Amino acid sequence: MNVLITGGAGFIGSRLARKLVEGGATVTLLDNLSEQIHGPDADFPAGLRDIARCVAGDVRDRTVLREVIVGQNVIVHLAAETGTGQSMYAVEHYSDVNLQGTAVLLDLLVNERPAALRKLVVASSRAVYGEGQYRCPDHGSVYPHARTEAAMSSGQFDPVCPVCEGAVSVEPTAETTPFGPSSFYGLTKQVQEQMVLMFASALGIDGFAMRYQNVYGPGQSLNNPYTGILAVFSNLVRQGKGLNIFEDGEESRDFVFVDDVVDATAAVCQDGVHGVTALNVGAGQRTSVAEVARGIIDHYRADVPVTVSGAYRVGDIRHNVADIARIQALTGFTPKWAFADGLTAFLNWADTNELTDSGFDKSLQELSERQLLRGGKAG
């Protein structure tokens, strides 16, 4: 099996490459080695060069892309910008990378029809759902609208039933949930996955949109302040700095360990897995931001201040947790990592890295200047 991974030097891509090579695949990696993710003057790690063909290039570069798609049986398209907050002001850039990059890939595939290709896999996101699925005592499963400025500014952070405006509780979000992205990043992922699934059908090949929840673990970027709350919080605590928790700290996410994500993605690449569909990839459990902060502080036995500020970012959601029944039925995938174990593994790895200025304060300033970080103590 020949596999091309775009964004192949990244957090998920590099681990996926190793997993596929161990299974006998021949892997090509394409990555532009973005400074925001990889730091200045980055190169493919020697370990990747030893096991895969590594090509430094941009997914928007038609010439480079044309050359690397030749002979591939499976293309895993991971190359993307992934910052929810940053996407709300870097609109052109997110559109260019996430949508135009995908368009260039699909245009080449449709017009050149590489004979060997039998499967397309794209990294999508839980962000396509927005708030996702909740339950109202009177109206059953409902899909709340994006939270309003009036509610957020008054400290009412929980979404309400779109029918009666009553209180709702969180339910696992299934793939049948309507699209409802509340950030531009989420919108680009929605369009990106629809593009890939549309053209997989047109080409008569398998296509899978992997709706990743919040992926974390050893190897994630510690330099990128726009993604990864675990990286941000651990950097701050290691420096003896306090944590500023947005909203009331009870907002929650489905944190899924990177090895589980790699297992799920590798599973759909296999010859016996067929279809054209979206698949949730998560742990199926939710953890609050306050719990994340406590876990990190306890790990380091740190005495640092924690401020629950009431500030909020435009485009953020309140909760999300994945219903993973579909991918379990299709592939047998079952997540192996509990959050507590994964957090320990991540923090032990983070301790082996030098502390650097991740630019987190700068990222908050950028949001505040554009009025995308509001309320409470925003800085």
C-alpha positions, -999 to 999 in steps of 0.1 A, spaced: 0 0 0 14 34 -10 2 63 12 7 101 8 2 121 40 -1 159 36 9 177 67 30 146 73 56 162 96 29 173 120 17 159 153 -7 133 138 9 128 105 44 119 118 29 92 141 6 79 114 35 75 91 53 53 116 22 33 122 16 27 85 52 18 78 52 -7 107 22 -23 89 41 -26 56 30 6 38 53 28 17 48 63 28 54 98 13 52 129 35 44 164 22 48 193 46 55 230 43 71 229 78 52 260 89 71 281 114 40 286 136 38 249 141 74 236 138 94 267 148 121 285 127 143 267 102 125 234 107 132 203 88 118 167 88 132 148 118 158 123 109 136 95 122 110 103 96 135 106 68 147 71 77 113 55 71 95 77 46 100 98 15 99 134 28 90 163 5 92 199 17 64 217 -1 30 233 1 -3 216 -6 -13 247 -26 17 242 -50 2 223 -79 36 213 -94 48 197 -61 14 181 -55 12 166 -90 45 149 -85 37 133 -51 3 119 -59 17 96 -86 13 59 -76 -5 66 -43 -32 41 -33 -44 62 -3 -41 100 3 -45 112 39 -50 150 38 -40 164 71 -24 197 60 -44 226 75 -44 256 98 -62 246 130 -66 276 154 -102 283 163 -95 318 176 -69 328 150 -93 318 122 -117 346 132 -92 372 121 -69 354 97 -98 347 74 -81 348 41 -52 327 53 -74 300 67 -95 300 35 -64 298 14 -47 269 33 -77 248 42 -100 253 12 -77 263 -16 -52 236 -7 -79 210 -8 -93 224 -41 -58 221 -57 -56 185 -46 -91 175 -58 -86 194 -91 -55 173 -98 -72 141 -89 -103 148 -110 -84 159 -140 -55 134 -139 -74 104 -126 -44 86 -110 -51 49 -116 -38 36 -84 -58 58 -61 -86 40 -42 -91 61 -10 -92 97 3 -91 105 40 -93 140 53 -88 154 88 -121 171 98 -130 184 132 -157 184 159 -158 221 151 -182 214 122 -209 208 148 -207 240 167 -224 232 200 -235 198 188 -261 176 205 -279 183 238 -311 170 254 -341 191 265 -364 175 291 -394 185 270 -381 184 234 -356 155 234 -324 158 214 -318 193 202 -291 213 186 -286 247 203 -278 278 184 -245 296 189 -244 314 222 -254 351 221 -233 381 231 -260 391 255 -259 358 273 -221 355 274 -215 390 286 -239 384 315 -221 351 325 -248 328 311 -224 304 293 -246 273 289 -266 270 257 -304 267 258 -330 247 240 -336 263 206 -374 255 210 -383 266 245 -351 283 257 -350 260 287 -319 243 302 -303 214 283 -278 187 292 -249 174 270 -254 143 249 -228 126 228 -228 141 193 -234 117 164 -224 122 128 -260 128 119 -260 161 139 -266 191 116 -236 213 107 -234 244 129 -199 257 131 -194 288 153 -159 296 141 -144 302 107 -121 273 113 -151 250 118 -167 264 86 -135 256 66 -135 221 80 -172 216 70 -166 227 35 -133 208 33 -149 175 43 -179 180 20 -154 187 -9 -135 155 -2 -166 133 2 -182 148 -29 -152 141 -51 -145 106 -36 -180 97 -48 -174 113 -82 -141 94 -86 -157 61 -74 -133 56 -45 -136 54 -7 -137 87 12 -136 93 49 -138 126 69 -123 121 103 -140 144 127 -113 146 153 -121 158 188 -94 176 208 -62 157 201 -34 158 225 -3 139 235 35 138 232 48 155 200 22 182 198 35 217 190 45 236 221 53 266 199 18 272 185 -2 294 209 -34 291 188 -40 254 194 -38 230 223 -49 241 258 -27 214 274 4 228 257 -5 264 267 -14 255 304 17 233 309 40 259 295 26 285 318 27 263 349 63 251 342 73 288 341 56 294 375 29 316 359 -8 316 368 -36 303 347 -65 324 333 -94 301 327 -121 315 304 -158 315 311 -165 297 344 -141 268 338 -169 243 333 -167 243 295 -156 208 284 -141 189 256 -135 153 245 -98 150 248 -85 121 227 -50 108 229 -29 110 197 -22 73 196 -59 66 196 -64 91 167 -36 74 148 -51 40 153 -85 52 141 -70 69 110 -48 39 101 -78 16 104 -97 34 77 -67 33 54 -68 -5 53 -81 -23 22 -111 -39 39 -127 -7 50 -151 9 25 -175 38 23 -179 75 18 -188 90 51 -178 111 81 -165 95 113 -162 109 148 -129 102 164 -128 108 202 -125 92 236 -163 95 241 -157 112 275 -157 149 283 -133 168 306 -138 203 318 -111 230 314 -110 234 352 -102 197 355 -74 201 329 -59 229 349 -61 210 382 -45 180 366 -16 200 353 -11 219 386 -12 187 406 13 170 383 38 197 389 28 202 425 28 239 415 17 268 437 4 291 410 -27 313 409 -57 302 390 -82 329 378 -116 319 365 -120 351 346 -154 351 329 -137 362 297 -148 344 265 -137 340 229 -160 346 200 -163 313 182 -158 290 211 -184 264 220 -195 253 255 -193 215 253 -187 186 229 -183 149 233 -183 124 205 -206 95 198 -181 70 183 -205 42 175 -202 46 138 -164 42 136 -165 13 161 -190 -5 139 -170 1 108 -134 -6 120 -137 -20 155 -118 11 168 -119 15 206 -99 43 224 -74 29 248 -62 60 267 -80 74 297 -75 112 300 -55 109 333 -30 85 318 -27 105 286 -22 138 305 7 122 325 23 109 293 20 143 277 34 162 307 63 138 311 72 144 275 68 182 278 93 181 306 119 169 282 115 200 260 131 234 267 108 262 277 102 287 250 80 317 245 50 302 228 35 336 219 4 330 240 3 365 254 6 379 219 -22 356 207 -45 370 235 -36 405 225 -44 399 189 -79 386 199 -85 415 223 -75 441 197 -101 426 173 -127 424 200 -128 386 198 -118 381 234 -144 398 256 -157 401 291 -142 394 325 -105 397 328 -95 390 292 -57 391 295 
